[in-house]
Each structure stands twice: as structure tokens, then as C-alpha cells.
Amino acid sequence: MADITTPTGEALVDEATAHTVPPVSNAYRRYALWLLLLIYVVNFIDRQVINILAEPIKNDLHLADWQLGLLSGFAFGIVYTLLGFPLARAADRHHRGYIIAACLAAWSAFTGACGFAQNFAQLVSFRAGVGIGEAGCTPTSHALIADYSPKEKRASALAFYAMGTPIGSLLGLAIGGAMSDYFGWRQAFMVAAVPGLILAIVAAFTLKEPRAKLSAAMRAAGQGATGALATFSETIRFLSAKRAFWFMAWGAGIRSFLGYGHATFAPSFFYRCHGPAVIALAHQFHMRPQTFIGVALGVIGGVAGTLGSWTGGQIADRWGARDLRVYGSVPALAVVISVPAAITLYLTPSVPLALSLIAVTNFVGTLWYGPIYASAQGMVPQRMRAMSASIMLFVINFLGLVLGALCIGALSDILNKGFHLGPAEGVRWALILSVVGGGVSALLFWLARKNVREEMIS
């Protein structure tokens, strides 16, 4: 593979050959991946616990569905999305372990503060604070994992990290539901804040910054320096010619729109559309209804999502070694499977069947994590990795975090009141219509296949 250049003509080294030996030992790499996974699990516990608490918060603070969507998505997502760029820039300049630790402590503190909110405005403010902290976690972690890992293991390493999404969602739903049932929704927020404050101390003292070792290794190999840190505008110019990058980013953004939006309203869907059946099943398992739904959605969706994320990473690394086009074809196939499964989930009168289909939709709904996130790291030189991840995450999170729950909640209100369907059928058809529209992501992932081999450089 030839040396690469920036759009301004600056020479860069061939990082595919330069980064052949990871700058940390295999034992430390495994430790760091597990620590970052735990941090990401906490990230999603604190981000998603509000979903299982939506109905009691709605009743306590007298909120509409669009307000629930704003709390779950927009209030958190807008600051999360916009702050991703400056924090990614900081991650490309400074010690990434310290940045992760500081962000972790900040979002955990704001999560605990949510339990003290007395009205909608205060809760919106605290949720925005959670977004401020979490904005520095994922782009920084992606760049760190890419530096820790050899190229042939990068997709599976990033997919391993991405398992924090379903695991954190699992724990957030299960723990949040139980805490809310027995102690109230405020105490659920306070408990969710504790693990992050502890892990912040561990991260600050044990996460290593490999940047200096990578630069030294490249100089020793006679390959020079990696060049000055990339700016946002330079990274955008570099990526402007990467058609596969943008197809993947927008495709993943649509999947994120569905993922976040449906996660927010899944508990409400079961309460409203299957209330008596949920109560009966809860009694069979000697649980309260909210605890049952939290545990059922958390365990079924979390286990399936974890397996899907792991499987996607393994496929990307193994099959991608022969043909990188698998980075686009696997997510496309996953969408084709997910659409009919999700529609059946929301139409069936059987609660056991609906819960079983949660496993299918969550498994295929996380297959894209490894291939897509690895593409964001492999299409740019090392000095652009955090910024590249931040740009892709901007698209994903703007569509998913900012718009997903808000738009589905607003559509639910329109169908409920404007078309007089009622709150149960309103949320049901809002979820179904979003699934049908989200099928366009399959086309975007398939289009990415045409260029992904040529656009991977490191």
C-alpha cells in the first residue's frame, strides 16, 4: 500500500505497515478493553435508564410523549452531539485516559442529579449535563482502541467495546425498573450514578496513552512522524471523497434513529398495548409489572444485542480479511431481516411472541457496530481517528439521540390526538411507520460496498 497524502498535499506514512505491532502488551490490551467496556456499559446505563422510568416520570410530572422524547433524546443528544467535536480535538491532543475519566465523573454526577429534579425544566437541564459528560467517551475510546489493536483485530475490538450498548441497556432497564417499583424513579437515578464515579478513578490511574510509543516506533522504523494533528476542517476535506464513509454514516444514523426511538417507547408500548397480559405474566414470575418489563426487555434485548455486536465484529474481521465489502453487506442484510421482524413484533397480540421478536430485532440491530466503527477508523490516518469517529458519531447521534425519540414521540401524539387512535394505537403505529421508513438504510449500506475496499487506508 502506498503512502497517503492529505488533501493539502502533506505526505503521511503508510500506517497499514507502520502499525503492525501494538504499543501495549496483549495482557494490557485485554485489560483496557474490559475497562473501556465497563465504562461504556455505565455510559448506557446512565443514558438509557430514563426509558424504563418514562411512564412514572410522565405521570409524576404530567408530561406528554413528545416531552418524554425530548428528555430521552433531544435534551441529552443535542449537547452530546455538538460537544463531540471539541472533545475529539482534545482527545487528539491530550491524554485520552484522563479525558475519559473526567467525562465519566461528570456524566455520573449529572445522572445522580436527575433524581433531585422537581420539574420538567430541571430534568431537561440535568439530562443535558449527562450529554456533556458522555460526549467525550466514545470518540476518545474508539481512537484509543484503534491504537491499542492491530488492524486485523480492530473490528472485533470495537465491536467488543460496542457490546456496552446492549449490556448497559439491559442493566439500565432491569435495575431501573426494579428500583422504580420498590423505591421510586428518583432513587433509580441516584443508584445509576455510583458505578461511574468509581470507574472514573480507575480509568484516570490505569488507562495508558500509547501515542508517544506509536510515534517512536514509526521513527525507529524509518517512517517519520505522523504529521500535525488534524483539524475538523482538514478531516472533513479528507473524508469528502470517501463515499463509503458517508453511506455508512447515514445508514448507521437511520439504524440509530430506530434503535434509540424504539428503546425509549418499548416499555410504554407494552404497558399501553399489552397491559393486562403484562400484569398477568408479572404475577406468574412473582414480579411487579414495571420490574417484569424492565427485566424482560433488558435480558432478552441485552443478551441478543450483545451477541449481535460480537458476531458482527467477528464476521468483519474474518470475512473482511478476504473482502472488505462485507463491511457493507452484513449491515444491509441485517436491515432486510429486521424490518418484517419488527413489524410483526408490534402487530402480534401475543406478548411472549413480541418479547421473542425483541431478541431477533436486537441481534440484527447491532450487527453493524463492528464493521461501521472499524470503517471510521480505517479510512483515515492515525492522527484523524478521534475526529473521524466524532464526525461519524455526529451523524449517528444527531439522527438517533437528537431526533429518534423526539420524532417518534411527536408522531405518537399526532396519531393519538390528531387521528384519534388513542395512546396505545398511537405509539404502536408510530413505531411501525418508523420501521418501514428506516428500511432505506439497507440501500445505503449496500451502496457503501462499492467503494469500501478502495477507501480503507490504515
C-alpha positions as CSV (number, residue, x, y, z in Angstrom):
1,M,0.0,0.0,0.0
2,A,1.4,3.4,-1.0
3,D,2.0,6.3,1.3
4,I,-1.0,8.6,1.6
5,T,-1.4,12.3,1.5
6,T,-3.9,14.8,2.9
7,P,-6.0,16.9,0.5
8,T,-3.4,19.7,1.1
9,G,-0.6,17.6,-0.3
10,E,1.0,16.8,3.0
11,A,2.8,13.4,3.0
12,L,1.7,10.8,5.5
13,V,3.2,7.4,6.2
14,D,1.7,4.1,5.3
15,E,0.1,3.3,8.6
16,A,-1.1,-0.1,7.5
17,T,2.5,-1.2,7.6
18,A,3.6,1.1,10.4
19,H,1.1,0.0,12.9
20,T,1.9,-3.7,12.8
21,V,2.9,-4.1,16.4
22,P,0.5,-2.8,19.1
23,P,2.2,-0.3,21.5
24,V,0.9,-2.3,24.6
25,S,1.1,-5.9,25.6
26,N,-1.7,-8.3,24.8
27,A,-2.5,-8.7,28.5
28,Y,-2.8,-4.9,29.0
29,R,-4.8,-4.6,25.8
30,R,-7.3,-7.2,27.2
31,Y,-7.5,-5.3,30.5
32,A,-8.0,-1.9,28.7
33,L,-10.7,-3.4,26.5
34,W,-12.6,-4.7,29.5
35,L,-12.2,-1.5,31.4
36,L,-13.5,0.6,28.4
37,L,-16.3,-1.9,28.0
38,L,-17.3,-1.4,31.7
39,I,-17.2,2.4,31.2
40,Y,-19.4,2.1,28.1
41,V,-21.8,-0.1,30.0
42,V,-22.1,2.6,32.6
43,N,-22.5,5.1,29.7
44,F,-25.6,3.3,28.5
45,I,-27.0,2.6,32.0
46,D,-27.0,6.3,32.7
47,R,-28.2,7.2,29.2
48,Q,-31.0,4.6,28.9
49,V,-32.2,4.2,32.5
50,I,-34.7,7.0,31.7
51,N,-36.5,4.7,29.3
52,I,-37.9,2.3,31.9
53,L,-38.7,5.3,34.1
54,A,-40.6,7.1,31.4
55,E,-44.1,6.2,32.5
56,P,-43.7,7.0,36.2
57,I,-41.9,10.3,35.3
58,K,-44.7,11.1,32.8
59,N,-47.3,10.5,35.5
60,D,-45.5,12.3,38.3
61,L,-44.5,15.4,36.2
62,H,-47.6,15.3,33.9
63,L,-45.7,15.1,30.6
64,A,-46.7,14.4,27.0
65,D,-45.0,11.8,24.8
66,W,-43.0,14.5,22.9
67,Q,-41.6,15.7,26.3
68,L,-40.5,12.1,27.1
69,G,-38.8,12.0,23.7
70,L,-37.1,15.3,24.4
71,L,-35.8,14.0,27.8
72,S,-34.7,10.7,26.4
73,G,-33.2,12.1,23.2
74,F,-33.1,15.8,22.3
75,A,-32.0,17.3,25.6
76,F,-29.3,14.8,26.0
77,G,-28.4,14.3,22.4
78,I,-28.0,17.9,21.2
79,V,-25.2,18.7,23.6
80,Y,-23.8,15.2,23.3
81,T,-23.6,15.6,19.5
82,L,-22.3,19.2,19.3
83,L,-19.6,18.7,22.1
84,G,-18.2,15.6,20.3
85,F,-16.0,17.7,18.0
86,P,-14.1,19.8,20.6
87,L,-13.7,16.9,22.9
88,A,-12.4,14.8,20.0
89,R,-10.0,17.5,19.2
90,A,-8.8,17.4,22.8
91,A,-8.5,13.6,22.6
92,D,-6.2,14.0,19.6
93,R,-4.0,16.4,21.6
94,H,-4.1,15.2,25.2
95,H,-4.0,12.1,27.4
96,R,-7.1,10.2,26.4
97,G,-7.4,8.2,29.7
98,Y,-7.7,11.5,31.7
99,I,-10.3,12.8,29.3
100,I,-12.4,9.6,29.6
101,A,-12.1,9.7,33.4
102,A,-13.1,13.4,33.6
103,C,-16.1,12.9,31.3
104,L,-17.2,9.7,33.2
105,A,-17.2,11.6,36.6
106,A,-19.2,14.5,35.1
107,W,-22.0,12.5,33.5
108,S,-22.3,10.2,36.5
109,A,-22.8,13.3,38.8
110,F,-25.5,14.7,36.5
111,T,-27.2,11.3,36.4
112,G,-27.5,11.4,40.2
113,A,-28.7,15.0,40.0
114,C,-31.7,13.9,37.8
115,G,-33.1,12.2,40.9
116,F,-33.5,15.6,42.6
117,A,-35.3,17.3,39.7
118,Q,-38.6,18.9,40.7
119,N,-40.0,19.8,37.3
120,F,-39.6,19.2,33.6
121,A,-37.1,22.2,33.1
122,Q,-34.8,20.9,35.8
123,L,-34.8,17.4,34.4
124,V,-34.1,18.7,30.9
125,S,-31.1,20.6,32.3
126,F,-29.7,17.6,34.2
127,R,-30.1,15.4,31.1
128,A,-28.2,17.9,29.1
129,G,-25.5,17.7,31.7
130,V,-25.3,13.9,31.2
131,G,-24.8,14.6,27.5
132,I,-22.0,17.0,28.2
133,G,-20.1,14.3,30.0
134,E,-20.8,11.4,27.7
135,A,-19.8,13.4,24.6
136,G,-16.1,12.7,25.4
137,C,-16.4,9.0,25.9
138,T,-16.9,7.1,22.6
139,P,-14.8,9.1,20.1
140,T,-11.9,9.0,22.6
141,S,-12.4,5.3,23.3
142,H,-12.6,4.4,19.6
143,A,-9.3,6.2,18.9
144,L,-7.6,4.6,21.9
145,I,-8.9,1.1,21.0
146,A,-7.7,1.6,17.4
147,D,-4.2,2.5,18.7
148,Y,-4.1,-0.5,21.1
149,S,-5.2,-3.0,18.4
150,P,-3.6,-4.4,15.3
151,K,-5.5,-3.7,12.1
152,E,-6.7,-7.4,11.7
153,K,-8.3,-7.3,15.2
154,R,-9.7,-3.7,15.1
155,A,-13.3,-4.5,14.1
156,S,-13.7,-7.2,16.7
157,A,-12.1,-4.9,19.4
158,L,-14.5,-2.1,18.5
159,A,-17.4,-4.5,18.4
160,F,-16.4,-5.8,21.9
161,Y,-16.5,-2.2,23.1
162,A,-19.8,-1.6,21.4
163,M,-21.3,-4.5,23.4
164,G,-21.6,-1.9,26.2
165,T,-24.7,-0.6,24.3
166,P,-26.9,-3.7,24.8
167,I,-25.4,-4.7,28.2
168,G,-25.8,-1.2,29.5
169,S,-29.3,-1.0,28.2
170,L,-30.0,-4.4,29.8
171,L,-28.8,-3.3,33.2
172,G,-30.4,0.1,32.9
173,L,-33.8,-1.4,32.2
174,A,-33.6,-4.2,34.8
175,I,-32.1,-2.2,37.6
176,G,-34.0,0.9,36.8
177,G,-37.4,-1.0,36.7
178,A,-36.8,-2.7,40.0
179,M,-35.5,0.4,41.7
180,S,-38.5,2.4,40.5
181,D,-41.0,-0.3,41.6
182,Y,-39.6,-0.6,45.1
183,F,-38.1,2.8,45.8
184,G,-39.2,5.3,43.1
185,W,-37.8,6.7,39.9
186,R,-35.7,9.3,41.8
187,Q,-33.7,6.7,43.7
188,A,-33.1,4.8,40.4
189,F,-31.2,7.7,39.0
190,M,-29.1,8.0,42.2
191,V,-28.1,4.4,42.2
192,A,-27.2,4.5,38.5
193,A,-24.7,7.3,39.2
194,V,-22.5,5.3,41.7
195,P,-20.5,2.9,39.4
196,G,-19.3,5.7,37.1
197,L,-17.8,7.7,39.9
198,I,-15.8,4.6,41.0
199,L,-14.7,3.7,37.5
200,A,-13.6,7.3,36.8
201,I,-10.8,6.9,39.5
202,V,-9.7,3.5,38.0
203,A,-9.6,5.0,34.4
204,A,-7.5,8.0,35.5
205,F,-4.8,5.9,37.0
206,T,-4.7,2.9,34.7
207,L,-5.5,3.8,31.1
208,K,-2.3,4.3,29.2
209,E,-1.7,6.8,26.4
210,P,0.1,5.0,23.5
211,R,0.6,7.9,21.2
212,A,4.2,8.5,22.1
213,K,5.1,4.8,21.7
214,L,3.5,4.7,18.3
215,S,5.4,7.8,17.1
216,A,8.7,6.4,18.4
217,A,8.1,3.0,16.8
218,M,7.4,4.7,13.5
219,R,10.5,6.8,13.7
220,A,12.6,3.8,14.6
221,A,11.2,2.0,11.5
222,G,12.4,5.0,9.4
223,Q,8.8,6.1,8.6
224,G,8.9,9.6,10.1
225,A,6.3,11.3,12.1
226,T,2.6,11.0,11.7
227,G,2.2,14.8,11.0
228,A,0.5,17.5,12.8
229,L,-2.9,16.8,14.4
230,A,-5.8,17.1,12.0
231,T,-8.3,19.9,12.4
232,F,-12.0,19.4,11.9
233,S,-12.0,21.1,8.6
234,E,-9.0,19.1,7.4
235,T,-10.7,15.8,8.4
236,I,-13.9,16.8,6.6
237,R,-11.9,17.6,3.5
238,F,-10.1,14.3,3.7
239,L,-13.4,12.4,4.2
240,S,-15.2,14.4,1.5
241,A,-14.1,11.9,-1.2
242,K,-14.9,8.9,0.9
243,R,-18.3,7.8,-0.5
244,A,-18.4,4.6,1.5
245,F,-17.8,6.6,4.8
246,W,-20.9,8.8,4.2
247,F,-23.1,6.0,3.0
248,M,-22.2,4.0,6.2
249,A,-22.6,7.0,8.4
250,W,-26.1,7.9,7.2
251,G,-27.1,4.2,7.1
252,A,-26.0,3.8,10.7
253,G,-27.7,7.1,11.6
254,I,-31.0,5.7,10.4
255,R,-30.5,2.5,12.4
256,S,-29.6,4.6,15.4
257,F,-32.8,6.7,14.9
258,L,-34.8,3.4,15.2
259,G,-32.7,2.0,18.0
260,Y,-32.9,5.0,20.3
261,G,-36.5,5.8,19.4
262,H,-37.8,2.3,19.9
263,A,-35.8,1.7,23.1
264,T,-37.5,4.8,24.5
265,F,-41.0,3.7,23.8
266,A,-40.8,-0.1,24.0
267,P,-41.8,-0.1,27.7
268,S,-44.6,2.3,27.0
269,F,-45.7,0.1,24.1
270,F,-46.0,-3.0,26.3
271,Y,-47.8,-1.1,29.1
272,R,-50.3,0.5,26.8
273,C,-50.9,-2.2,24.2
274,H,-50.5,-5.3,26.4
275,G,-51.2,-4.0,29.9
276,P,-53.4,-6.9,31.3
277,A,-51.2,-9.6,29.7
278,V,-48.0,-7.9,31.1
279,I,-49.6,-7.8,34.6
280,A,-50.6,-11.5,34.4
281,L,-47.1,-12.5,33.3
282,A,-45.5,-10.4,36.0
283,H,-47.7,-12.2,38.6
284,Q,-46.6,-15.6,37.2
285,F,-43.0,-14.6,37.8
286,H,-43.8,-13.0,41.2
287,M,-42.7,-9.6,40.0
288,R,-44.3,-6.2,39.8
289,P,-45.2,-5.1,36.3
290,Q,-42.5,-2.5,35.8
291,T,-39.8,-4.8,37.2
292,F,-41.0,-7.6,34.9
293,I,-40.9,-5.4,31.7
294,G,-37.5,-4.0,32.7
295,V,-36.0,-7.4,33.3
296,A,-37.7,-8.9,30.2
297,L,-36.7,-6.2,27.8
298,G,-33.3,-5.8,29.4
299,V,-32.3,-9.5,29.5
300,I,-33.8,-10.5,26.1
301,G,-32.7,-7.4,24.2
302,G,-29.4,-7.1,26.1
303,V,-28.3,-10.7,25.5
304,A,-29.3,-10.7,21.9
305,G,-27.8,-7.3,21.3
306,T,-24.5,-8.3,22.9
307,L,-24.3,-11.5,20.7
308,G,-25.2,-9.4,17.6
309,S,-22.4,-6.9,18.3
310,W,-19.8,-9.6,18.9
311,T,-20.9,-11.6,15.9
312,G,-20.7,-8.5,13.6
313,G,-17.2,-7.8,14.7
314,Q,-16.1,-11.4,14.2
315,I,-17.6,-11.5,10.7
316,A,-16.0,-8.2,9.8
317,D,-12.5,-9.3,10.9
318,R,-12.7,-12.9,9.4
319,W,-14.5,-12.3,6.2
320,G,-13.3,-8.8,5.8
321,A,-9.7,-10.1,5.6
322,R,-10.8,-11.7,2.3
323,D,-13.2,-9.0,1.0
324,L,-13.8,-5.7,2.8
325,R,-17.1,-5.3,1.1
326,V,-18.5,-7.4,3.9
327,Y,-18.4,-4.2,6.0
328,G,-21.4,-3.0,3.9
329,S,-23.2,-6.3,3.1
330,V,-23.6,-7.5,6.6
331,P,-25.4,-4.4,7.9
332,A,-27.6,-4.3,4.7
333,L,-28.6,-8.0,5.2
334,A,-29.4,-7.2,8.9
335,V,-31.8,-4.5,7.9
336,V,-33.6,-6.8,5.5
337,I,-34.2,-9.3,8.3
338,S,-35.1,-6.7,10.9
339,V,-38.0,-4.9,9.1
340,P,-40.5,-7.8,8.9
341,A,-39.5,-9.0,12.4
342,A,-40.1,-5.6,13.9
343,I,-43.5,-5.1,12.2
344,T,-44.6,-8.5,13.4
345,L,-43.4,-7.6,16.9
346,Y,-45.7,-4.5,17.1
347,L,-48.7,-6.2,15.5
348,T,-48.9,-9.5,17.2
349,P,-51.4,-9.9,20.1
350,S,-49.1,-12.3,21.8
351,V,-46.8,-10.9,24.5
352,P,-44.4,-13.9,24.5
353,L,-44.1,-13.7,20.7
354,A,-43.4,-10.0,20.9
355,L,-40.7,-10.5,23.5
356,S,-39.2,-13.3,21.5
357,L,-39.0,-11.0,18.4
358,I,-37.2,-8.4,20.6
359,A,-34.3,-10.9,20.5
360,V,-34.4,-11.1,16.7
361,T,-34.5,-7.3,16.2
362,N,-31.8,-6.6,18.8
363,F,-29.5,-9.2,17.4
364,V,-29.6,-8.0,13.8
365,G,-29.9,-4.4,15.0
366,T,-26.3,-4.5,16.5
367,L,-24.5,-6.4,13.7
368,W,-23.4,-3.1,12.2
369,Y,-21.4,-1.8,15.1
370,G,-18.1,-3.5,14.4
371,P,-18.0,-3.1,10.6
372,I,-19.1,0.6,10.7
373,Y,-17.0,1.8,13.5
374,A,-13.9,0.0,12.2
375,S,-14.5,1.7,8.8
376,A,-14.4,5.1,10.5
377,Q,-11.0,4.3,12.0
378,G,-9.6,2.5,8.9
379,M,-10.4,5.2,6.3
380,V,-8.3,7.9,8.0
381,P,-4.7,8.2,9.2
382,Q,-4.0,7.8,13.0
383,R,-3.9,11.5,13.7
384,M,-7.5,11.8,12.5
385,R,-9.0,8.9,14.3
386,A,-10.8,10.6,17.2
387,M,-12.1,13.4,14.8
388,S,-13.2,10.8,12.2
389,A,-15.1,8.9,14.9
390,S,-16.6,12.1,16.2
391,I,-17.8,13.0,12.7
392,M,-19.4,9.6,12.1
393,L,-20.9,9.7,15.6
394,F,-22.3,13.2,14.9
395,V,-24.4,11.8,12.1
396,I,-25.4,8.7,14.1
397,N,-26.2,10.6,17.2
398,F,-28.0,13.5,15.5
399,L,-30.4,11.2,13.8
400,G,-30.6,8.8,16.7
401,L,-30.2,10.6,20.0
402,V,-31.4,14.0,19.0
403,L,-34.3,13.1,16.6
404,G,-35.2,9.5,17.2
405,A,-37.2,9.5,20.4
406,L,-38.4,13.1,19.8
407,C,-39.8,12.3,16.4
408,I,-41.4,9.0,17.3
409,G,-42.9,10.6,20.4
410,A,-44.3,13.5,18.4
411,L,-45.7,11.1,15.8
412,S,-47.3,9.1,18.6
413,D,-49.0,12.3,19.9
414,I,-50.2,13.2,16.4
415,L,-51.7,9.7,15.8
416,N,-53.1,9.7,19.3
417,K,-54.9,13.1,19.3
418,G,-54.9,14.2,15.7
419,F,-56.2,10.9,14.2
420,H,-57.9,9.8,17.4
421,L,-56.2,6.5,17.6
422,G,-55.6,6.7,21.4
423,P,-52.3,6.5,23.3
424,A,-51.9,2.7,22.7
425,E,-52.5,2.6,19.0
426,G,-50.7,5.9,18.6
427,V,-47.5,4.6,19.9
428,R,-47.9,1.2,18.1
429,W,-48.3,2.8,14.6
430,A,-45.6,5.4,15.3
431,L,-43.2,2.5,15.9
432,I,-44.4,0.6,12.8
433,L,-44.2,3.6,10.4
434,S,-40.7,4.4,11.6
435,V,-39.6,0.8,10.9
436,V,-40.9,0.9,7.3
437,G,-39.2,4.3,6.6
438,G,-36.0,3.0,8.2
439,G,-35.6,0.3,5.6
440,V,-33.8,2.8,3.3
441,S,-30.7,2.1,5.4
442,A,-30.3,-1.2,3.7
443,L,-29.8,0.6,0.4
444,L,-27.2,2.9,1.9
445,F,-25.2,0.1,3.4
446,W,-25.3,-1.8,0.1
447,L,-24.0,1.3,-1.8
448,A,-21.1,1.5,0.6
449,R,-19.9,-1.9,-0.6
450,K,-18.8,-0.4,-4.0
451,N,-16.0,1.8,-2.5
452,V,-15.1,0.4,0.9
453,R,-12.1,-1.6,-0.4
454,E,-10.5,1.4,-2.1
455,E,-11.1,3.8,0.8
456,M,-9.6,1.8,3.6
457,I,-6.0,3.1,4.2
458,S,-4.9,2.2,7.7
